[in-house]
């Protein structure tokens, strides 16, 4: 099935998105792609989103500077991207959606909830960029993207190793080529020092984190540190997958997401409320 790309103006930018299972009674979920990817279209996350839409109404958003929002580069920053997501939810009138983000999209969900508490009912972070920033990312990686982000032959050699198996590297390359190098320049400079690890210790919503043990883009130990900092987090590790986990094992990832939503989310919320009440009584 083809899904039309729509646009909405928020925060002075025009963002592209698609809606799946519109008009159904399924709970709403906002999905955001990884850095240099895109959420719209079928070629990158199509199989993953196709499985998700059996259970949720999906709002697949292209973040500022990416995909159908690639022209929106003025004022690009990680804060601006996070603020865009909150404004997107508000503008469409989506009531407390479930947020699902891959890689940079995962970081964006955390950062959005830090800056705009109670935007979401729960978070799912898939091989998320670390809340400790990009200090463990080799500096030469950013320079390669800045220098060669529009070089198809270079990207063909560079992107496939991110996926242990499966994935659609050619489609990802098409998404990268859409991007303005100025976004790379800002992102790789800012992410080194964009540390929100202390901020996420105050998150109040249930969080599911799904990681790939063979991730060669974001070190697993930094993702685990992020999970441990979140007060109400369930962490799952797939031992045979890597960074492009939603492309490598889409159906299995979706099963974990649905299980979390249907069974774990409310139990985690109840446990957190009980702990909070217990602490209040103890301090009374």
N, C-alpha and C positions, 0 to 999 in steps of 0.2 A: 504494500500500500504506500502511495506517495503522500507526503505531508507538506502542505504549503508552508513556506517560510513567512512568518509575520514579523512586523516591526513595532516597537513601542519606544516612545521618547521618555527617558528618565534622566535626571541629573545632567541635562544638557547633551546627552548622547542618544543615538538611535541604535537600539539593540535588536538583534534578530533572534527568533526563537520558533519552535514548533510545539504543537500540542498533540498528544496521543491519547486516545480513549476519551476524547472530549464529550461532555454531556452524559457520561456514565456516573454511577454513584460510587465509583472507586475513590479511595482517599487520594488527595493531591500530593504530588512529589515533584520537587524541582531538581533537575539534574544539570550538573556543570562538568565540563570536560577538563582534561589535563592541560598543562601549559603547551602552547603551540598546536593544540588540537581544535576540535569544534564539536558541538553537541548536535547540530542540525545535520540533516542528510542521513543516508543509510550506510555510507561506506566505511565509517569508523566504528561507531557504537550501535549500528543498526540492529545487530543480533541481540546485543545486551538489552537495549531499550525495547525491542520487540518482546522479549521475555518479561521485562518489568511491566509493560503496559497491560499485561494480563491481570495485574493486581492493583495498579495505580493509574490515575490520570497523570500523565507525565508532561511537565513543562521543561522542554529541553532548551536551555539557554546558551547562546554564544556570548561569552564574556567580552567585555570591551577589548578591542584590538584583535579579535579572533573571528574566524568564520564569517557569518553573515553580519558581524559587527566589526569586521577588520578595518573599516575606514575610520573608526572612532578611536583615535590615538591621542588627541589633545587631552592633556591633564592625566595621562595614564599613570597610575600608581596602584599598589596593592590595596591601599585604603580605598581608593576610588572604585576599584573593582568590587570590593566587599560592599561598599555603600550602594553600588548599582544593583546588587542582588536584592538587598532589602527594599530598595525603591521599586524594583521589578515586582516583587511579591505584593507590595502595597498597591501599586498601580493597577494590577490585575485583580485585586481584591481576593487573593488566595488566602484562605483562613488557616493559619498555622500548618503549613505544608511540611512534609517529610523532606529533608534535604539530602541528596545523594551526590557526592563529588568524588572525582577521580584525580589523584595527584595534586596539582595546583588547585583543582576544583575542590578537593577536600580541605586544603588550607583555607581557601576562600570561605567555605562554609563555617569553619571555626572562627575566622576573623570577623565575618559578618555577625555571628551570634555574640561575639565579644563586644562589637561596636553597637549592635542593635539587639539587645537581649529580647528573647521571646518571639523572635521572628519565626522560628521553626518549632515544631513539636518534638523533633528528634533529628539526629544527624547520622548519616552513614558515610564514613571516610574510607575510600578504597586506595590502597598504597599511597597514602597522603604525603604531601610535602610536609616536612617536619616543622613543628611549632617552635623548634630551637633555631629556625632560620637555615640559611644555606651555607653555614660555615664548613660543612663537610663536603660540599660540592667543589671539585677542582676548579680553580679560576679559569683554566684554559677552556673549559666547556662553554662558558658564556661567550668567550671570544670567538669560538668556532661558529656559534649560532649567529653572532653579529656579522662575522666576515662571510659566512657561507649559507646564510638562511634562504637565499634564493638560488642556490646552486643544486640543481636536481641530482646530478651525479654524486656530489659529495654527500647529500642527504641519503641517497640510496645505500651508501656504504655505512652511514652513521646510525640511522634509526633502527634497522632490523635487530641489532643486538639487544635493544631494550626489551624485546619479547623473548622469553625462553622458548616458547612455542606458540604457534598461532599468531593472530593479529593481522593487521592490514597496513604494512609499512608504506605502500605506495599512496594510499589514501591519506595517511598522516602527512606525507611529504606535500601533497596538494594543499593541505591545510596550512603547513608551515610557510609555503611560498606566498600565500595570501597576506602574510604579516609584514608590517613595516619594521625595518631593523631598529627603529627608535624604541619600539616596545622591548626588544631584546636588551637594548642598552640600559633602559630603566630597570627592567625586571632583575637582571643578573647583578646589577649594582645594589638594588634595594634589598633583595632577598637575603643577602649575606647577613645583614644586621636586623632583619625583621623578625625579632624574637617575641613570641606571644605565649611562651610556656607558662609564665606566672599568671597571665590573664585567663588561660583556659582552666586553671584550678578553680575558677568561680562559675564555670558553666553549670547550669541547673537541669539541663535536659538529658535524656538518655542518649547514649552515643554507641554506635557499632563501628568498630574499626576492622577492616579486612586487609591483611597484608600478604605479600608473596615472599617466601623465604629466600628466593633466588633473585630478588630485586637488585638490579645493578645500576639503578638510577638514584633512588633514595635509600640510604643504608637502613637495614631492618632495625638496628639498635636505636636509631633516632626515632623511627615510627613507634617502637615499643616505649620509649621514654615519653612520647606524646600521649600514648594510651594511659600510661601510669599517672600522668598529671591530671587527667580528666576524672572528676569525682565519680562519675556514673557511666563507666565504659565497659563494653564487652569486646574483647579482642580475639580475632580469629586469624590464624596463620595457615595459608596453603603452602605446603612444603615443596611442591613441584612446579610452582608458577613464579613469574617475575613481576616486573613493574606494570605491564599491560594486562593485569589480571582480569579486568572486565571483558577484554578481547580474547584472552587465552582460555578462560573457563566461564563464559557468560552464564550458562544455565546454573552451574553450581554456585556462582556468586549470588545470583538472584534467589536461589533457594535459601541461602543464609539471610539475605535481606528480608525475605518474606517471613521467615521464622522469627527473626528479631521483631519485626513489626507486629506480627500476630500474637506472639507468646511472651517475648522477653521485655518489650518496651514498657508495658504497663506494670509488669512485676518489678522492673528496675525503678520505675517512678514511685511505686508504692514503698519499696524498700528505702528509697532516699527520703521520702516524707516521714517514714517511721523513725529513721535515724535522726532527722532534724527535730522531730517532736521529742525524742528521747534526750537529745542534747539540751533542748529548751527546758525540759523538766528537771534535768540534772543541775542546770544553772539557776533554777528558780529558788 
